[in-house]
Amino acid sequence: MTMFVNLNGKAHEIKAGLSLINLIADLGLSERKAIAIALNGEVLKKGDYARIILSEGDSLEIVKAIGGGS
């Protein structure tokens, strides 16, 4: 069974009952250290990712930091 969440402004189909930590892995972001995630407008602590189970219609914003400069 699947469901939809809003991921960075677009509908994204995921497995029902998926945890946030598993979504991060599915997106290939597990090894990234510099990411920030907001769930339904609330910025999350990295330590909470494993305990959060996503629900139909959740809104996620995932931001990846990019280094650089002049």
C-alpha positions as CSV (number, residue, x, y, z in Angstrom):
1,M,0.0,0.0,0.0
2,T,1.3,3.5,-0.8
3,M,0.4,7.1,0.1
4,F,1.5,10.5,-0.9
5,V,3.4,13.2,0.9
6,N,4.4,16.6,-0.3
7,L,8.2,16.6,-0.7
8,N,9.8,20.0,-1.5
9,G,6.5,21.2,-3.0
10,K,5.7,18.1,-5.1
11,A,3.6,15.1,-4.6
12,H,5.8,12.1,-3.8
13,E,4.5,8.5,-3.5
14,I,5.9,6.5,-0.7
15,K,5.2,3.2,1.1
16,A,2.5,3.5,3.8
17,G,4.0,3.5,7.3
18,L,7.4,4.6,6.1
19,S,9.7,6.2,8.7
20,L,11.5,9.4,7.9
21,I,14.9,7.7,8.3
22,N,13.9,5.2,5.6
23,L,12.7,7.9,3.3
24,I,16.1,9.6,3.7
25,A,17.7,6.4,2.8
26,D,15.4,5.9,-0.2
27,L,16.3,9.4,-1.4
28,G,20.0,8.5,-1.2
29,L,20.6,11.1,1.5
30,S,21.8,8.8,4.3
31,E,25.4,9.7,4.0
32,R,24.8,13.5,3.8
33,K,25.6,15.2,7.1
34,A,24.5,18.7,6.1
35,I,20.7,18.4,5.6
36,A,17.8,20.0,7.4
37,I,14.3,18.7,7.4
38,A,11.0,20.4,8.3
39,L,7.9,18.3,8.7
40,N,4.6,20.2,8.5
41,G,6.5,23.4,9.1
42,E,8.5,22.2,12.1
43,V,12.3,21.9,11.8
44,L,13.3,18.5,13.1
45,K,16.3,17.3,15.2
46,K,18.4,14.7,13.4
47,G,18.0,12.4,16.5
48,D,14.2,12.3,15.9
49,Y,14.3,11.1,12.3
50,A,14.1,7.4,13.2
51,R,11.1,7.7,15.4
52,I,8.9,9.7,13.0
53,I,6.4,7.7,10.9
54,L,5.1,9.6,7.9
55,S,1.4,10.1,7.3
56,E,-0.7,10.7,4.2
57,G,-0.5,14.3,3.2
58,D,2.5,15.2,5.4
59,S,4.6,18.1,4.0
60,L,8.4,17.8,4.0
61,E,11.0,20.3,3.1
62,I,14.5,18.8,2.8
63,V,17.4,21.2,2.4
64,K,20.9,20.1,1.5
65,A,23.8,22.5,2.4
66,I,26.2,23.1,-0.4
67,G,29.7,24.3,0.5
68,G,31.7,26.8,-1.6
69,G,32.4,30.4,-1.8
70,S,35.1,32.7,-3.0
